[in-house]
C-alpha cells in the first residue's frame, strides 16, 4: 500500500492512499507531524492527566474530565463501535496507528520545555478527544447560572439574562441556492466561532483514495472531516444548533460501610459506583479525587458532604418556575429544606455508548445531499444545524444530533434526582427547514432547532447576513468575504438610545455623546468612535454589575473553577446588556443615571486611540508564551494584532465588555464552498497549517485572516510539492 503526502504553498497537507484505511493512517501521521504538541495536550485532557505537565491551572479541568468519566466513556463508545460498525472502528485504529508511528519522532519544542515524552494513543483516544472538545459545548453550566439567578431574582431573570453568552460556541453559516449565484450552482459559506487556539482547532486537509476525494477542516486528533467538507459533488457545513441535550441532577448521597448510596425517584437508596483516582500536578503534591456515578450519571461537583468549602441545596418553593406542574409530589423520603450539594451530569454518549463516529466515513463517501443527510442521521453530538448542497441542485437544511425527550424543568435548571418525572423518555426527531428567497442563514438564532433549546443567540448576526445577501441578486464565491468581514453592530441600538435621551451633561460628556452620534455603528479596528462606544458600554456593564440588586450573584457558589465562566456576573451582564437596557423595569435600577455616570467616566478619561488598539487577538495556548519557546514569533499581548468586529457583528470577535477588550473567541476558520468548481472554493484559518513554533506555516495565514482574504483551495497536483 502506498501513501503520498504533498503540500501546497501554505503547507496544507494533501494525502493520497490506496484505501480509506491507509488514508486514515496517513492522516494520523501527518497530524502528528504538524500538530504533535496539540495532539499530546488533547490526549492528556481527555484522560484528565494534563496537570501533570501543565501545572495546577489544569487541575480543575482534569478533575472534571475524570469525574465526568470522559476516558471511560470513550472506551465504552469504541467497544460499542467495534461491535456495531467494525469497518469504522478499524478506520479509527488506522488513524491511531499513524499517530503512534510519527509522534515519537517529534521535534516540537514544547516537549523539551516541560520534560514530556509523547505517550501512546489507544484506539479510543480520538473518541476521548472528541468528548473533551465538546463536553462543555452545549453549555450545561448555564443551568447553574439560571438556578442562581432564579433563586435570587425570580423566574423572569432566566429570560432577562438569556443570550449567546460566556463559554458558548457559535457560528455563522449561509447557503445560497444556484438561482441566486452567478454560476447557477450553490455556494456555502460561513465561519465557526470558537476559542482561538494556538495551534488552531481546525486543520485544513485534503484526503484522496479510490473511494473518495474530500477537502475540508479536520479536528486534530479525530480522523476524517466532520464539520466542513467538499467532495467535489457535494459540500456541507454546520453551525451550533444551541440545543439542550445534557442534564444536571441534584443528588442526595450518603456514605455507608460499603460505599456511597444515592436517593432515587422511587424513594429508596441505590448503590452508586465509587472509586478514587490520583491526579498528578506539576510542581505540587498529587491530588486524590473521589469519582462517583449514580443511576443518572457521573457526579461532577460535590459529594456526600457537599461542595468543597461547603454547599447545600435549598428546596425550591412550590411556585418555582423550574418545577413542572405535571410532576408528582416527592416521595415519602423527601429531604429536609437544605442538603449537601452534589451534581450529576447525564449526557447522551454516556447513556447510549454511541458518539456518532459511524457518520464520519459516510460523510467522506457522500456524493449527493441525500448521502450527507443519511450520514447525519447517525450524528450524536454536538447537536448542529447542517447545510449542504450538491452539483445537481440538491439542498439540505436540517438539525442533526441526539436530544433527549424529558420534562421542561430538566432543560432549565438542575433537577432533584430523588423526584420522579425527570427521566429521559427517548429522543426528539430532529427538525428540518427550507430556504427563503434562495438562501438559508444560520447564526445560532432561533430557527429549526428552537424546540430543542433554551437560550439562543440574538438575531443580529443572522439578520445582518440576510440583509447583505438581499443587496445583490447574484453572488459568487469570491464575493462572500464581504459578508464574513461585516462589522455593523445592531445590538448597539439600546445603549445609543439611552445615551441620546440624556440631558444636563458636562461639556466633556456632551462632546463624547456627539462623537458617538456620528458613529456609523461599525466596529472597525481603526475607528475612534467605536472605541468610545465600547468604553461607555464597558463602564455601563461594570456599574450595573456592582449594583446592590445583583449583589447576591456577585460571588457564585463554590463550584469547580472550570464551570465558573458561566457564573461570572460581569460577563452575564455584558452579554445580556441589550435586554437589561430594554426591559421596562430592572429591579429598581436607575439605568438613565447609570448610563450618565458611565458617559461622564469615559469623558473624564477617554480611550486613547482606536478600537483595534485594545481589541486584540488573545489566542489560548496550553503553555504560557514565556514557557513555549516561541518568543516574539508567536506574538504576546504586545504584538497581538488589533481586530475589527465584536460579539454581535457578523465578524464575531468576542471580548467581554466591562472586563477586557481582548478577544479570545472568534472565527476559528472561514470557508466558501463553491459547487460549480471546487477549485474556486476558498478557506483560511487564524494562524497557519503548522502547530510548530518557528515553522514558516505556523502563522502565515494570520495576515490574510485579519484582512478577510482567503486561501484558494488547491486540487491540482501540479501545484503541490511531495513530502518525504
N, C-alpha and C positions, 0 to 999 in steps of 0.2 A: 504494500500500500504506500502510495507517495503522498507527501504533504508539501505544499508550496506556500511560503509566506512572502508576500510582496508588500511594499509600502508606497503610498503616494507622496506628493510633495509636502504634505502636512504630517507625515509619519503615521497616518491611519493604516491599520493592518487590513490587507486583503488576503483571505485564506482560501486555499483550494485543496480538496482531498478527494479520494475515490469513493467515499461513503459518508453518510451522516455521522457515523460513529467516529471515524478517523477525523472528520472535520471538528467534532466536539473536542477531541484530543488536541487538535491544533489550536482551537480557541483557548483551551486551558493553558497551553504552552505560551502562547503569545500574551495572554493576560498576565501570567506570572512574570513574563519578561518585562512587560510595560508597567505593571502595577503591583510589584511584589510586596512592597510595604503595605499598600492598601489592602491586598488580599490577606496578609497576616493579621492586620488590625481587625478586619471584619471577621476572620475566623475566631479570634480571641473574644471579640464582642459577642458573637453568637454563643460561645461557650461560657461567657462570664468570667474570663480569665485575663482581661486586658489590664486590670490594675497591677498585675504582676510586673509590667514594664512601663505602664503609663503613670502609675502612682495613684495617690489617694483620690485625685479628681475623678478617676474612673470607677471608684468603688461603688457609688450609688447605682451606676448602670449595671455593673457586674452582679450586684445583689438582685436587681430586678430581673436580669436575664436568668439567673439561677432560680429565683423564687417563682418566676413565670414558666419555668421548665422549657425554655426555648430549645436547648440542645436535645433534651429527651423527646420533645415534640417532633423535632426534625428527624430523629431516629425512627420514631413511630411512623411518620409520614413516608419515609423512604422504604421501610419494611412493607408498608401497605402498597406503595408504588410497585415494588418488586412483584407482589402477588397479583396486582390488578393490571399493570402495564409494564411487563418486563422489558419491552423494547426501550421505553423512555428511561427506565432505571439503568439499563446498560449504557445508554447515551450519556446519562449523568455521570456514571462511573468513568466513562472515557474522558470526559472533561476533567474529572478529578485526577485521572492518570496523567493527563497533560500538565496540570498544575504541579503535581509531585515530581514529574520529570525535570521541570525547569526551575522550580522555586529554590532548590538548594544552591544553585549556581548564581544567585542574585548578587549584584554589587551595589544594591540600593544603600545609600549611606546611613539611613535611619537605623538599620540593624546594628551597625557598629556603635552608634551613639548610645543605644540602650542595652548593648551587650546581649542581643537577642539572636538566637538561631532559628531560622524558619522551621516550623513544625510540619507534620504530615497531615494532609487533608484526608478526611474519611468520605465515603460515598454520600453520606447525608449532609456534609458540610455546606454544599450550595443551598440546601433547603434551610439550614440554620441561618445562613447569610440573608436569605430572603425574609425569613421570620424576623430577624433582628432589625433589618432595614425598615420593616413595615409594622412592627408591633404597636408603635405609637402613632401610626399614620392616621388611624381613624379618630384619634384624639379622645380615647376613653377618659383621660384625666379631666376633661371638661365636665364630666359628671360630678367630680368632686367640687369644681367651682360652682356649678349650679346648686349643689347641695348647700354649700356655704352661703351663696347669695340668697337662696330661698329662705334659709334658716334666719338670716339677719335682716333681709329686706322685704321678704314676701315673694309669692309666686310670680308677680309681674316682673321681677328682676331677671328672670330667665330670658324673656324676650327682649328686655331692655339692653342686656349685655350680649345678645346673640350677634355674632359676627365671625368672619373668617379670621380668627384671632391667633394668639400665640401658639406656636408649635404645629399649626395646621399647614399641610402642604396642598397647594392648589396648582392650577394650570390654566392656560388659555389654549383653546383648540377650535378651529373652524374648518368647515367643509364647504367648498364651493363647487356646485354641480357643473357639468360641462356646458349647460346652457348659459352660464354666467362667466365663462372663461374665453380667452382669445383662441384657444386651440380646439374647443369643443370637448375636451376631456377634463375630468375633475381635478381639483387641486386640494390637498390637505395641508394645513399649516398650523403652527402653534408653538408653545414653549412651556415645558413643565417647570413649576416653581417649587424649588426645594432649597434646603440649606446648601449654599455654595461651599463645596468642599475642595480641598487640595490634597490629593488628586480628586478629579471630578466624579460625581456619582453616575455619570453615563460615559460609555466607551463607544466611540464611533468604530464600526467594524463592517466588513464585507465577507460573507460566508458563501462559498460556492462548492457544490458537489453535484453528481449526476441527478440527485433528487430535487435540488433547489438552488436558487441564486438570490440571496437576500442581503440587502444593505440596511443598516439601522443602528439603533443605540442599544447596546447591551448593558446590563448591570454587572459590574466586575464581581466575579465570584459565582455567577449564575450562567449556565450555558444557554445558547440561543439568543433570540431578540424578542423580548416580551412586549414592550410598551409601544415602540415606534419602529415600524419596518416597511420596506418596499421590496416586493419580489419581482418587480418588472411589470406584472399584470394586475397586481392588487397592492394597495398600501393601507396601513391602519395607524391609528394614533389613539391616545387615551387622555382623559382628564380625571381628576379626583371627583367621584360622584358625591362626596360628602355624606355617604351613607353611615348609619349607625349599626354596627354588627358585632360589637363587643359589650359585655355586660359586667358591671361591678355588683357584688353582693356583700352586704354587711353580714358577717358571720359571728355567731355565738360559739366560742370554743371553750373547752375545758380540758384540763390535764387529768389523766387517770394513771394508774400504775402501769398500764400497758401502752400509754402514748397520749394521743390527743383525740378528742371527740368533737363533732360539730352537731349543733341542733338543726334537725331537718324540718321541712314543712309539714311532716306528719306528726310533729310534736315529740319525736324521740331522738335520742342521741346516737350518732353513727360514727364508726371509726374513721378517722382521717389518716391519710398517708402522712408519714413524718420521717424525716432524717435530717442530719446536719451535714453541712459542707464547709470547707475552709477556703477562704479567698485570700490568695497571696497578694500583698500590697508592697510595691517597690519602696524601699526606704522606711517601712513601718512594719509593725508586728502583724502577723496574719489575723484575719477576722473570721470568726466562726458564725455561720448563719443557720437558722432553722428553716427548713423547707417543708411546708405543709400543703396538702392538697385535699380539699373536701369534694363532695359529690358535685358541686358547682364548678370547681376549678381550682387552680393554684392560688394560695394566699400570697398576694404581692405586697401587702403592707399590714403591719400589726401582727397580733397573735393572741394567744390566750390572756396575756397580761396587757394587751392594748398596744398602741404605738410606742416606740422608743421615746422616752421622755414624757409619756402619759398621753392618753387619748381615749375618749369614750364616745359612744353614740347615744344621743338623746332620742327617744322615740318621737317621731313626728306627730303633731297633733292630728286629730281626726279630720280636720278640714284641709290638711296639707295637699297641695296640688299634685304631689308625686304619687299619691295613693289612688288607685283606681276604685271607683265606686263599685265595680263589679267584683272586687276581690272579697273573699270570705274573711271573717274575723280571724285573728291569730289563734293558734291552737292553745289548749289549756296551759301549755308550758311556756306561755308568753313571758317576756322579760321584764325586769324592773325598768324604771324610766331611764337609766343610764347603764351601759355595759361597756366592757373593754372593746376597743375598736380593732377589728380585723376585716380586711377586704380581700375577697377572692375575685379572680378575673376569669370569665368564660369567653373563649374565643374559638371561632369555627375549626381551625386545624387541630386544636387540642381535643375537640369533641369528636371530629369525624376521622382524624388520621389522614386527611387529604389537604394538600397545599396547592392543588391545581396545576402541578407540573405537567400533567397529561395534555395541557393546552399548548405546550411550547413547540413540540415537533409539528403538530398540525398547522400551527401558525407559519412555520418556515416553509411548509409544503403547500400553503394556500395559493390558489390561482385566481379565485373569484371571491367576491364578498360573501357568498354563501359558505365558502370554506372558512373564512375568518369567523363568521357567525357561529358555525358549528364548533370551532376551536374554543371560542369564548364561552360556549355553554359549559365547558369544563373549568372555567376560571373560578377561583375561590377568593383570594384577597391580594391586594386591597380591592375594594369594590370601585369600579371605574365606569365612566361613560366612554364607550368605544365609538369611534367614527372610522369608516372605511369606504373606499371606492375602488372600482376596477376599470379596466380599459374597455369593457363592453357596456359601460354606463351603470353598472350596479352600484348601489349606495347602501350604507348601513349606519344607523344611529341608534344605539341601544345601551342599556346598563348591563354590566357583567360582574358577577361575583355572588357570594353567598351571604344572605342576610336572614337571620332567624326571625320567625314569627313569635312574638311574645307580647305581653301587655305593654301599654304605653308608658307605664311607670318605669319599666326597665330602661327605656330609651333616655329618660330624663336624668335620673339620679341613681346612686347605689340603692338597691332594694334589700329588704330583710330576707335573708336566706331561710329563716325559720317560719316565714309566712307562705301559705300555699298560693298558687296563681302566678308565680314568676318563672315558671319553667319555659323552656323552648318547645315550640309545637310545630316543627317543620320549617320550611324555607319559603321565602317570598318568591314569586315569579318576578323575574327582572323585567322592568318596563322597556318599551321601545318608543321611538319618536320618529318624526319625518323631518323634512326640510320646509322652510318657508321662503318663498321667492328665490328658490335655488340655493339657499345657504342654510347651514346649521351652525350655531355658535354655542360653545360651552365654555364657561369661565367660573365653574363652581357655584353658579347661581341656582336658584330653584328652577328645575326643569323636569326631565323624565324621572329623575331619582327622588323627587320631592316626597313620595310616600315612604321612602326608605330612610330619611334623615331627620335631623332635628335642627341643626344650625347650618346655614348656607352662606356663601359669600354675598355681600351686597351686589346688586345687579350692575354696578357701574362699568366694570370691565366688559361684560357681555353686551351691554347696551352700546358702549362706545365702539366695539368691534362691528356690531351690526350697522351703526350709523356710517362708519367708514366704508364698509362693504357696499352700502347703498349709494355711495357717492359716485360709483362707476358702474356701468352696465356690464363691462367685461374686464376680467382680471387675468393677469399672467402670473406665473410662478415668481418671476423677477420683481413683481410689484409688492409681494407680501411683506418684505421687511419694513415697508412704510407703516404697516399695522403693528408689527412687533414692537416698534420703537415709539409708539404714540405715548405722549406724556400728559395728556389732558386729565385733570383731576376733578371729576364731577363731585366727589364727596366733600369738596371744599365749600360747597354752597351753604351748608348750615352755619358754619363759623363765619363766613363772609356776611351773611345776613345779620348775625349778632353784632359784628363789627360795624356794619353800616348803620345800625339803629342807635349807636352810642352818641351821646352829646356831652358837652362840658368836658372835653378832653384837653389835656395840656397841649401847647403848641407842638411839642415834640411828638406826642402820641397822634395828634391830628395829622402831622406830616407822614407818619408811618401808615396811618389809615389811608391817606390819599395815594401813597405809593402802592399799597396793596389793591386799591380800587382800580389802578391802571394795569394790574397784572392780567395776563392772558390765560391764567389758570393752567399753565403748563409747567410741570416740574422739571425744567431743563437745568442741566448741570451749571450752565453759565448764567442763570437767572438770579439776580439780586432780589427781585420781587418774590420769587419762590422761597428764597432763604428767609425773608422777612415773614412771610406767611407761616413757614414751618416753625420759626422761632415763637411766634404768637401761639400757634397750635400747641407746641410743647409746653409753653407756660400755662395754658388753659388746662391741659391734662394734669400737670403737676398740682395745680391749685384745686382741681376737682378731687384728685386722689387723696389730698390731705384734709378734705372737708370732714367734719365730725360725723356727717351722715354715713360715711363709708368707713368709719374708724374700725368697726368690727371685722372688716375684710382686709385690713392693712397687714395683719400678721396671720398667715394661714396656719392651720393645724400642723402638727409635726409629721407631715407626710415625707416620704423619701425625697431627697433632693432632685432626682431625675423627673419627678412629677411636678415640681414647683413652677416651671414656666407657665403652666396652665392656671396657676393660682395667684400670680402676681397682680396686685391691684392696678399699678400703673399701666402695664400692658393691656389689661382688660378695659380700663377707661380709654386708653389710646385707640384701640380698635373698635370700640363702641361709641366713640365721641359723637359721630353724626346722630345716633339715636338719642344720646344723652342731651344733646342740644335741641333736638326737635320735639322731644316728648313734652306734653302740655305742662306737667308738673314733675319736678325732680326732687323729691324728699325735702322740700323746703329750701333748696339751694337757690340763691340769687345768681342765676347764670349771667345776667347782664353785668352785674358787678364783678363776677369772676373774669369775664372777658375784658372788661375795662381795666382791671388790675393787671391782667396779662399784657395788654397793649401798652400800658404805662411802663411795665417792667422791661419790655423789649425796647421801647423808646429811650429808656434811660441807658440801656446797654445793647445797642443793635448789633446784629451779626456783622462781622467784617468779611465781606466777600460774597460769593455766590453759593447757591445750593450745593454744588459739587465740591465746595471746599470742606464741607463737613459730612456730606452724604457720600461716603466712600465704601468701597468693597472690603469686607472683612471675612474672608473665607475661613472655614473651620479646618484646623489641622490637628491630627492626633498628637503631634508633638508641637510645643511652642516653637516659634521660629528660632529662638536663641539656642534650642537644642536640636534643630533639624539639620544643621549644617548647610543650609541653603543660602544663608546670608542675604545680601540685597537682591539676589536673583529671584527669590520667592516674593520679596516685597513685603515689608512690615507695614504698620499703620501709616508711617510717614511717607512710604512710597505707594500706598494703596491708591488706586485710581479713583477719581471723582465720578459719580454716577448721576445720570438723569433718572427720572421716574420716581415712583412712590407706591405705597401699598395698594391703592385703588386705581392706579394707572394701568393701562394695558402693559406698558413697560413696568412690570411689578417688581421693583427693587425695594424690599421691605426693611425699613428701620422700625424702631419702637418710639414713637413720639413721646416726649416727656422723659425719656430715659437715654436714648442715644440716636444720633443720625446715621451711625454706621449701619450698613446693610449686610446682614448675614444670609438673607434669603433673596432669591431672585431667579431669573431664567437659568436653569441648570443645563439647558440645551435649547437650541432653536432649530426648527426644521421646516422645509417646504417640500412636500412630496408631489411631484408632477406626474400625472397618469398618462400624459401624451408622450413624453420621452423621459425615462428615468434619469438620464444623464443631465437633464435640465433641472433636476432637484437640487436643493441647497441645504446645508446644515452648518452648525457651529456649536462649540462648547465654550464655557467661560475661560478655560485655561489652555489645555492642549491635550494631545493624544497620549503623551507620556506622563507617568507619575513620578519620574525620577528627576530630582533637582539637578540642574546643570545640563539636562538634555536639551537639544535645540527645539524639541517639540513639547517641552514642559509648559510653556506659556505663550507659544507663538500665535495662538488664536485669540488671545486676550484683546489685542488692539482691534481686531475685527468685531469681536463680541461687543466691545464698548461703542463702536461706531454704528453697529447694526448691520454690518456686512456679513455675508455667509460664504462658506467654502463650497465650491462646486462639488457635487457628487461625482466621483470618478469610477467609471466602469470599463474603460478602455485599457487593456493590459499593456498597450504600448506606452502608457503614461505612468506605469508602475516600475519600481525597482525591486528586484528579487533580493531577499534577505537570506543569508546562510542559516 
